[in-house]
């Protein structure tokens, strides 16, 4: 049997300065049977010139500025591969990413969704953390609860996932009505119908530059609430009191991490206190709160010098 083609789909908007890193990481894959599709979602920077430099190694789809979900879907629509591999334009892969995921697929007949562990790096190149994810449970309700709370996750959102085409055919693509959290919504719909496995190796590098959608906090928060409302409509049996608490805690910790920068320690502390109000029996959150308070005090002392 011939090796399957993998379609790598990269949406981008004004990331001409970062695209070469993502593209180079795909070119460096040890698995050779792939196509690269870049969806230029109305860029106004040098993205077209950057893409032209890659010649016919990259298929370019140009769209108006329609948002990341629509851009991802535009790439999926023209993909020719049996497998689909999303990659954000500011992220990158380790060279064996596709090969290792396809090895896992080959070892488990019928497996259609594979994630991986990832390295989280800030804009300065400092490693912030390494994220390993347990396999979501085989039981559907337990799997959905794990995906809701991200206690059992599918790789690293978009850039760590490999999907068989039949998955998207079955559940549809990304919801274009969502400003953010479109990956969370998709993985919930996937988890409702498909088993998920993770390669427990760091195969994706996720970069955070402070220039993403989290800058628009009200719209991101609204998108998260929209995803939760849709999930509760679809799967009310999943939303027991314990799951509700864990989801609230997860979201508050996410926002605390996003706010945890000099001058924003008060906001970060507020989110952590909200998480503790949901459940005070969380040593890890108490530890995070202590560190945030100490950093805030340190900034205040230094500001008085």
RODO-2510 file (C-alpha; in nm, 4 decimals, decimal comma):
residues 305
     n   res          X          Y          Z
     1     x     0,0000     0,0000     0,0000
     2     x     0,1355     0,3428    -0,0930
     3     x     0,2228     0,5946     0,1760
     4     x    -0,0652     0,8384     0,2399
     5     x    -0,0419     1,2018     0,1384
     6     x    -0,0565     1,4518     0,4259
     7     x    -0,1966     1,7984     0,3547
     8     x    -0,0406     2,0632     0,5790
     9     x    -0,2749     2,3629     0,6105
    10     x    -0,1298     2,6945     0,7328
    11     x    -0,3563     3,0012     0,7681
    12     x    -0,1782     3,3343     0,7943
    13     x    -0,2485     3,7036     0,8333
    14     x     0,0458     3,9471     0,8321
    15     x     0,2940     3,6855     0,9536
    16     x     0,5385     3,7225     0,6675
    17     x     0,8234     3,7550     0,9175
    18     x     0,7326     3,4255     1,0882
    19     x     0,6110     3,2080     0,8008
    20     x     0,9598     3,0973     0,6891
    21     x     1,0169     2,9237     1,0233
    22     x     0,6904     2,7303     0,9979
    23     x     0,7490     2,6396     0,6338
    24     x     1,1075     2,5316     0,6964
    25     x     0,9891     2,2986     0,9724
    26     x     0,7498     2,1302     0,7283
    27     x     1,0197     2,1004     0,4635
    28     x     1,2428     1,9350     0,7243
    29     x     0,9936     1,6562     0,7970
    30     x     1,1362     1,3076     0,7631
    31     x     0,8019     1,1975     0,6176
    32     x     0,8198     1,2999     0,2505
    33     x     0,4646     1,2506     0,1207
    34     x     0,3090     1,5880     0,1907
    35     x     0,1687     1,9002     0,0339
    36     x     0,1770     2,2472     0,1886
    37     x    -0,1219     2,4790     0,1571
    38     x    -0,0920     2,8356     0,2884
    39     x    -0,4108     3,0395     0,3118
    40     x    -0,3229     3,4093     0,2967
    41     x    -0,6185     3,5634     0,4778
    42     x    -0,5923     3,9169     0,3391
    43     x    -0,2373     3,9985     0,4505
    44     x    -0,1151     4,3543     0,3968
    45     x     0,2514     4,2922     0,4836
    46     x     0,5190     4,1125     0,2786
    47     x     0,3468     3,7738     0,3036
    48     x     0,2830     3,7469    -0,0755
    49     x     0,6507     3,8106    -0,1507
    50     x     0,7611     3,5627     0,1156
    51     x     0,5350     3,2949    -0,0293
    52     x     0,6517     3,3668    -0,3835
    53     x     1,0027     3,2819    -0,2694
    54     x     0,8972     2,9233    -0,1989
    55     x     0,7827     2,8698    -0,5574
    56     x     0,5826     2,5578    -0,6327
    57     x     0,6759     2,3984    -0,3004
    58     x     0,3742     2,5776    -0,1523
    59     x     0,0170     2,6011    -0,2798
    60     x    -0,1197     2,9458    -0,1968
    61     x    -0,4878     3,0204    -0,1464
    62     x    -0,5741     3,3903    -0,1161
    63     x    -0,8904     3,5049     0,0569
    64     x    -1,0350     3,8284     0,1859
    65     x    -0,9906     3,8979     0,5572
    66     x    -1,2542     3,6531     0,6795
    67     x    -1,1090     3,5300     1,0097
    68     x    -0,8986     3,2309     1,1037
    69     x    -1,1774     2,9710     1,1026
    70     x    -1,2811     3,0540     0,7468
    71     x    -0,9148     3,0569     0,6426
    72     x    -0,8567     2,7122     0,7918
    73     x    -1,1673     2,5823     0,6164
    74     x    -1,0529     2,7279     0,2839
    75     x    -0,7324     2,5287     0,3141
    76     x    -0,9122     2,2098     0,4112
    77     x    -1,1444     2,2510     0,1115
    78     x    -0,8600     2,2295    -0,1419
    79     x    -0,6502     1,9714     0,0441
    80     x    -0,5837     1,6517    -0,1517
    81     x    -0,4367     1,4440     0,1285
    82     x    -0,5807     1,1423     0,3053
    83     x    -0,4551     1,3051     0,6264
    84     x    -0,4783     1,6696     0,7333
    85     x    -0,2256     1,8468     0,9539
    86     x    -0,3073     2,2038     1,0661
    87     x    -0,0135     2,4299     1,1513
    88     x    -0,0365     2,7884     1,2758
    89     x     0,1880     3,0296     1,0882
    90     x     0,3873     3,1232     1,3980
    91     x     0,4453     2,7664     1,5211
    92     x     0,6813     2,4938     1,4049
    93     x     0,7301     2,1173     1,4095
    94     x     1,0112     1,8892     1,5098
    95     x     1,1402     1,6904     1,2077
    96     x     0,9762     1,3591     1,3030
    97     x     0,6320     1,5016     1,3833
    98     x     0,4373     1,3554     1,0932
    99     x     0,6341     1,0299     1,0866
   100     x     0,5790     0,9541     1,4542
   101     x     0,2081     1,0305     1,4359
   102     x     0,1621     0,8118     1,1296
   103     x     0,3486     0,5306     1,3061
   104     x     0,0925     0,5482     1,5864
   105     x    -0,1904     0,5438     1,3316
   106     x    -0,0420     0,2337     1,1689
   107     x    -0,0170     0,0574     1,5055
   108     x    -0,3855     0,1079     1,5906
   109     x    -0,6231     0,0262     1,3036
   110     x    -0,9082     0,2724     1,2736
   111     x    -0,7332     0,5494     1,4671
   112     x    -0,8121     0,8809     1,2976
   113     x    -0,7004     1,1572     1,5395
   114     x    -0,3482     1,1898     1,6827
   115     x    -0,1933     1,4702     1,8877
   116     x     0,1472     1,5124     2,0513
   117     x     0,3306     1,6828     2,3352
   118     x     0,4576     2,0348     2,2755
   119     x     0,7029     2,2972     2,3844
   120     x     0,5644     2,6428     2,4684
   121     x     0,8006     2,9308     2,3869
   122     x     0,7551     3,3066     2,4291
   123     x     0,8411     3,5701     2,1713
   124     x     1,1944     3,6027     2,3088
   125     x     1,2573     3,2318     2,2567
   126     x     1,2382     3,1444     2,6271
   127     x     1,0905     2,8027     2,6971
   128     x     0,7934     2,8549     2,9277
   129     x     0,6788     2,4967     2,9714
   130     x     0,6528     2,1528     2,8167
   131     x     0,3016     2,0118     2,7826
   132     x     0,2320     1,6405     2,7779
   133     x    -0,1259     1,5229     2,7357
   134     x    -0,2795     1,1940     2,8505
   135     x    -0,4909     1,0087     2,6000
   136     x    -0,8559     1,1127     2,6275
   137     x    -1,0694     0,8250     2,7618
   138     x    -1,2385     0,5820     2,5256
   139     x    -1,5732     0,6374     2,6992
   140     x    -1,7494     0,9150     2,5072
   141     x    -1,8846     1,1139     2,8051
   142     x    -1,5557     1,0894     2,9928
   143     x    -1,3678     1,1920     2,6786
   144     x    -1,5874     1,4987     2,6309
   145     x    -1,5401     1,5964     2,9949
   146     x    -1,1654     1,5654     2,9532
   147     x    -1,1729     1,7802     2,6400
   148     x    -1,3936     2,0405     2,8092
   149     x    -1,1546     2,0760     3,1016
   150     x    -0,8413     2,0094     2,8931
   151     x    -0,7397     1,7492     3,1489
   152     x    -0,7199     1,5130     2,8512
   153     x    -0,6423     1,7111     2,5393
   154     x    -0,5691     1,6508     2,1745
   155     x    -0,2099     1,7549     2,1237
   156     x    -0,1494     2,1267     2,1208
   157     x    -0,4710     2,2635     1,9812
   158     x    -0,4107     2,3022     1,6075
   159     x    -0,0404     2,2708     1,5421
   160     x     0,0049     1,9341     1,7104
   161     x    -0,2774     1,7383     1,5476
   162     x    -0,3016     1,4918     1,2602
   163     x    -0,6503     1,4013     1,1328
   164     x    -0,7808     1,1533     0,8817
   165     x    -0,9938     1,3258     0,6202
   166     x    -1,3007     1,1272     0,7271
   167     x    -1,2979     1,3143     1,0592
   168     x    -1,3594     1,6521     0,8960
   169     x    -1,6054     1,4932     0,6544
   170     x    -1,8006     1,3621     0,9549
   171     x    -1,8015     1,6611     1,1913
   172     x    -1,7472     1,9566     0,9588
   173     x    -1,4677     2,2103     0,9806
   174     x    -1,4011     2,5067     1,2057
   175     x    -1,6977     2,7226     1,3073
   176     x    -1,6590     3,0538     1,1164
   177     x    -1,8848     3,2310     1,3656
   178     x    -1,6253     3,1922     1,6421
   179     x    -1,3736     3,4744     1,6859
   180     x    -1,1564     3,2481     1,9029
   181     x    -1,1618     2,9023     2,0666
   182     x    -1,2482     2,7524     1,7273
   183     x    -1,0083     2,4650     1,7948
   184     x    -1,1734     2,3860     2,1302
   185     x    -1,5117     2,3679     1,9584
   186     x    -1,3781     2,1422     1,6818
   187     x    -1,2026     1,8989     1,9161
   188     x    -1,5203     1,8644     2,1209
   189     x    -1,7153     1,7716     1,8081
   190     x    -1,4368     1,5330     1,7084
   191     x    -1,4270     1,3778     2,0562
   192     x    -1,7985     1,3111     2,0412
   193     x    -1,7424     1,0660     1,7553
   194     x    -1,3780     0,9583     1,7432
   195     x    -1,1148     0,8108     1,9716
   196     x    -0,8082     1,0315     2,0229
   197     x    -0,4494     0,9322     2,0966
   198     x    -0,1360     1,1360     2,1658
   199     x     0,2273     1,0670     2,0841
   200     x     0,3982     1,1335     2,4163
   201     x     0,6926     1,3140     2,2614
   202     x     0,7538     1,6842     2,2017
   203     x     0,6865     1,7168     1,8298
   204     x     0,5423     2,0711     1,8070
   205     x     0,6750     2,4082     1,9236
   206     x     0,4047     2,6604     2,0122
   207     x     0,5085     3,0264     2,0084
   208     x     0,3300     3,2996     2,2029
   209     x     0,4138     3,6528     2,0887
   210     x     0,1584     3,8606     2,2755
   211     x     0,0023     3,9578     1,9422
   212     x    -0,2754     3,7001     1,9202
   213     x    -0,6486     3,7084     1,9778
   214     x    -0,6076     3,7348     2,3559
   215     x    -0,5446     4,1060     2,3014
   216     x    -0,9201     4,1358     2,2430
   217     x    -1,0251     3,9955     2,5787
   218     x    -1,4005     4,0679     2,5583
   219     x    -1,4385     3,8904     2,2233
   220     x    -1,2262     3,5955     2,3331
   221     x    -1,4305     3,5599     2,6507
   222     x    -1,7512     3,5761     2,4482
   223     x    -1,6214     3,3053     2,2132
   224     x    -1,5362     3,0789     2,5062
   225     x    -1,8843     3,1250     2,6496
   226     x    -2,0310     3,0523     2,3065
   227     x    -1,8371     2,7250     2,2822
   228     x    -1,9555     2,6208     2,6281
   229     x    -2,3175     2,7082     2,5478
   230     x    -2,3034     2,5060     2,2257
   231     x    -2,1439     2,2149     2,4096
   232     x    -2,4138     2,2148     2,6759
   233     x    -2,6848     2,2168     2,4086
   234     x    -2,5233     1,9232     2,2295
   235     x    -2,4197     1,7123     2,5289
   236     x    -2,6130     1,8098     2,8447
   237     x    -2,5196     1,4792     3,0073
   238     x    -2,1558     1,5916     3,0198
   239     x    -2,2172     1,8983     3,2379
   240     x    -2,2262     1,7676     3,5935
   241     x    -2,1363     2,0118     3,8779
   242     x    -1,7782     1,8858     3,9045
   243     x    -1,7172     1,9399     3,5327
   244     x    -1,8609     2,2918     3,5498
   245     x    -1,6202     2,3778     3,8324
   246     x    -1,3213     2,2333     3,6499
   247     x    -1,4078     2,4240     3,3316
   248     x    -1,4353     2,7511     3,5247
   249     x    -1,1036     2,6856     3,6969
   250     x    -0,9331     2,6050     3,3673
   251     x    -1,0569     2,9248     3,2025
   252     x    -0,9584     3,1438     3,4992
   253     x    -0,6088     2,9923     3,5040
   254     x    -0,5752     3,0531     3,1290
   255     x    -0,6667     3,4186     3,1751
   256     x    -0,4344     3,4494     3,4743
   257     x    -0,1464     3,3199     3,2640
   258     x    -0,2306     3,5652     2,9862
   259     x    -0,2519     3,8562     3,2331
   260     x     0,0589     3,7514     3,4247
   261     x     0,2888     4,0221     3,2926
   262     x     0,4502     4,3237     3,4610
   263     x     0,1828     4,5776     3,5454
   264     x    -0,0963     4,3201     3,5174
   265     x    -0,0385     4,1164     3,8324
   266     x    -0,3634     4,2438     3,9848
   267     x    -0,5642     4,1061     3,6937
   268     x    -0,3837     3,7734     3,7161
   269     x    -0,4509     3,7533     4,0904
   270     x    -0,8190     3,8280     4,0309
   271     x    -0,8515     3,5342     3,7917
   272     x    -0,6731     3,3002     4,0321
   273     x    -0,8969     3,4096     4,3182
   274     x    -1,1989     3,3340     4,0989
   275     x    -1,0585     2,9855     4,0389
   276     x    -1,0141     2,9362     4,4128
   277     x    -1,3691     3,0504     4,4802
   278     x    -1,4849     2,7739     4,2472
   279     x    -1,2814     2,5219     4,4482
   280     x    -1,0355     2,6279     4,7207
   281     x    -0,8805     2,2788     4,7349
   282     x    -0,6228     2,3484     4,4667
   283     x    -0,2620     2,3584     4,5885
   284     x    -0,1319     2,4401     4,2400
   285     x    -0,3551     2,7471     4,2105
   286     x    -0,2599     2,8659     4,5591
   287     x     0,1022     2,8359     4,4502
   288     x     0,0353     3,0368     4,1338
   289     x    -0,1396     3,3049     4,3383
   290     x     0,1551     3,3273     4,5766
   291     x     0,3990     3,3729     4,2900
   292     x     0,1803     3,6403     4,1292
   293     x     0,1535     3,8337     4,4565
   294     x     0,5308     3,8194     4,5098
   295     x     0,5980     3,9409     4,1562
   296     x     0,3514     4,2240     4,1993
   297     x     0,5143     4,3288     4,5265
   298     x     0,8563     4,3080     4,3644
   299     x     0,7464     4,5352     4,0807
   300     x     0,6035     4,7836     4,3300
   301     x     0,9245     4,7906     4,5351
   302     x     1,1404     4,8367     4,2259
   303     x     0,9092     5,1154     4,1091
   304     x     0,9779     5,3097     4,4294
   305     x     1,3529     5,3060     4,3872
***
